[in-house]
Amino acid sequence: MVFIRYGQNRNTIDFSTKFVEKYGITAQRIILKIGGWSRELPVNINDELPEDTIGIPEQSHELTIPEGIPYELTINGRVLSLGPVIAFVAYLNPKELHPKRLERLKSRFSEYHSIKGLIYVCAARGINIDKKQIEGYYYNPDGEQPQARWIPGIFPYPDVVYKRHPIDAVRYDDLVSHIGDRVINSYYFGKGELPEYALRNRVLKEAFPETEKLTGVEQLDQMLQNHQSIYLKPPKGEGGRGIYSVALDHQGRYIFTNSMKRATIFTSQAEVTSFLEKFIQRKYIIQQSVSTTIGGRNVDFRVYVQKNGLKQWVCQGMIGRVAKRGTIVTNLKHVEKLLPGNQAIMYLFGANRQMTLQIQKKIYDCCMKACKELDQCVGNYGDVAVDCIVDRNYNVWILEINKRYGYDSLIKMKNRKLARTLLSTPFRYAKALAGF
């Protein structure tokens, strides 16, 4: 851990004798790198500096590289890097950023002292591709009040971007051109895209129910012929809104049931064709139903999967969601009860402890395998929630992989330990990805 201090000399990088000996610095000229900013400087010995402090020139181009926060240090030849520098893209517009609002993110920084470095919160539109700068607020671990904890500034491009809000293509492409494949949750795929990837990937195909882009009534008829019931889903997550289950009754009528349990009945293909037009225009998907119920209530699982500080995928935990009777979705407002994952398995299958652990392992293995495949064929991911179902034959089916999932279920369950882990772990991965 080192600190920086701005010196009077604008043309040198200053170390104490003890610092030089500790880190084995022999070069007469050092390339100092902090995030996307770098500068070559001659070395100057200044024994007035504390042993853990580097003296650097004042920045002449209005970049914010704060004193007073701890940095990690790496040396590679003549390149001395301080960091990690992590950009946390949490909003769309810079106007949304202010200390009072940023306080809701404070829990994410509970492990800051083991991560260190310059971590700043920013908005997607605060990325200036012309100047290679980003407007935002950095986290000051010593700030006791919001105004002191969140300090505004103009920052260099980072080592790593942790993306919780989409970034437009122009800004995203510019970031990648400078930092490479170090954007966590890089590509925001929609529900309709995952099935396309699955069709071209054997591992993913085995994990997903049969899913296609909705094209018309003939396709719907074929899916209903192959499966007892199907779902129509919007291409992007909408909190359960817009989802329909579709089945044929004993008279051959089409029964469309929405998330509010309202049923619409059609007796002819012509009526269904007219009804489907708006869904086709909105690029809906059609999906095999693999729902598992108990007492008329749908049950599914949410598995939290992240990369840790070793850059390895781990399942951090799992919850089970039991929907209200007759409801086809398990979003929080439609849930009757939330259970820890193991209790949900026991509840659903009447399983003993050994069988429960076996089913849990099967769920975790499936989710991690899918995440690893996404890394290979779509983008760099590190923080997702996987929604899945286990059918009566104990097959695991992945329904959705969420990049911007919420934590309300965990708060409601008072599982603050897991919530805290989920909030802080992405920064551990970001630190490792940055090379610190």
Secondary structure, 3 states (H helix, E strand, C coil): CEEEEECCCCCCEEECHHHHHHHCCCCCEEEEEECCEEEEEEEEECCCCCCCEEEECCCCCCCCCCCCCCEEEEEECCEEEEECEEEEEEECCHHHCCHHHHHHHHHHHCCHHHHCCEEEEEEEEEEECCCCEEEEEEECCCCCCHHHHEEEEEEECCCEEEECCCCCHHHHHHHHHHHCCCEECCCCCCCCHHHHHHHCCHHHHHHCCCEEECCCHHHHHHHHHHCCEEEEECCCCCCCCCCEEEEECCCCCEEEEECCCCEEEECCHHHHHHHHHHHHHCCCEEEECCCEEECCEEEEEEEEEEECCCCCEEEEEEEEEEECCCCCCCCHHHEEEEEEHHHHHHHHHCCCHHHHHHHHHHHHHHHHHHHHHHHHHCCCCCEEEEEEEECCCCCEEEEEEECCCCCHHHHHCCCHHHHHHHHHHHHHHHHHHHCC
